């Protein structure tokens, strides 16, 4: 029974990480629950410290106790949680126990996430992912992808958030992690909701609710009811939205889940602001603000300030509206300052572009082997290209030699033809000369013959003259 209570306590802390629109916060302790079973009878920090300080205990038992101490403080005192998680990390590194190093990194990342320092949260989640990939811990890898998606979601990088949620979903479907599948469905719905694709958002929220109902998980059903209430609120179906908010409120009050109760109050304040019932809106904002301050939820606290500023402005109480708007802006700037944005942008670039050397060395040896295999394939391709080019060059050389040979044969044939033509021309000229000599001889003989023979006309004329004389 005691072990069940510890598990229940951890899951209660886990469920407190959900936010206003869908499940924006992961179950940051889920990897701890998976990797580190509940530690005996330890139910408070004092008993846990006794386990840790007893050096006769096994190192793994002491590490589990130290991690439980860190997580005890994580919800409400994240700085204290970071201090103890770093102590856990040092011991795990000294003992060279990678699994516990991953758990410590995850706890530190989750604590920075709760503080709103998303840059450092991403850095530690990436370190966790590296170790989980090295040890091939599929369930933990799925959780890491989920956590990284949360960081991108909170930085409004919705495409990247959806990419990592899908990676997480694939692993969780593969290993049959129904709880994880439900969380992925819900967070994917949140991405589509923030992109105003309400049809897809509603589809994924209903899938998430179905998983929760199959598991009989009433605490998670509360989050699903909240999401569905939001969807109907966007459609201005306020009665149905309020009905789902009230269902969620009842479940979360029964579970003593202060964070989700605060979220329900915040959502109902939004709804009454939309209905112009500002008195009720302010009342629910005040209730939510008390809870969020109590548990140290600064990110949710700033949403309440924004709602209060709107409600007071609508009721012409501009002084109060201005004061709450200043609080909203101040808290927002502290959570999302320019330096954080630059650092997060650098981390994004490293993670996306320089996978081998960047991402805070998150890629595992398996990934490096994959890159080497790709390099070998590229080398083979280059060798093939070189061989192909060399083959083409050989063919070109052979063809050139063939053309050269044909050219030389043609030249020889041309020379022979020119020589034959020259001999024919010479023979023709000689024949022409001989023919000319023969013709000259014939004409000369004819002139001689003509000169020696008296013409008939002359004889006839001479006879005629003689006859006439007689």
Secondary structure as UniProt FT lines:
FT   HELIX           2..15
FT   TURN            16..17
FT   TURN            28..29
FT   HELIX           30..35
FT   TURN            40..41
FT   HELIX           45..53
FT   TURN            55..56
FT   HELIX           59..74
FT   TURN            75..76
FT   HELIX           78..95
FT   HELIX           98..115
FT   HELIX           118..134
FT   TURN            135..136
FT   HELIX           138..154
FT   TURN            155..156
FT   HELIX           158..175
FT   HELIX           178..194
FT   TURN            195..196
FT   HELIX           198..215
FT   HELIX           218..234
FT   TURN            235..236
FT   HELIX           238..254
FT   TURN            255..256
FT   HELIX           258..274
FT   TURN            275..276
FT   HELIX           278..295
FT   HELIX           298..314
FT   TURN            315..316
FT   HELIX           318..335
FT   HELIX           338..353
FT   TURN            355..357
FT   TURN            359..361
FT   HELIX           365..452
FT   HELIX           456..469
//
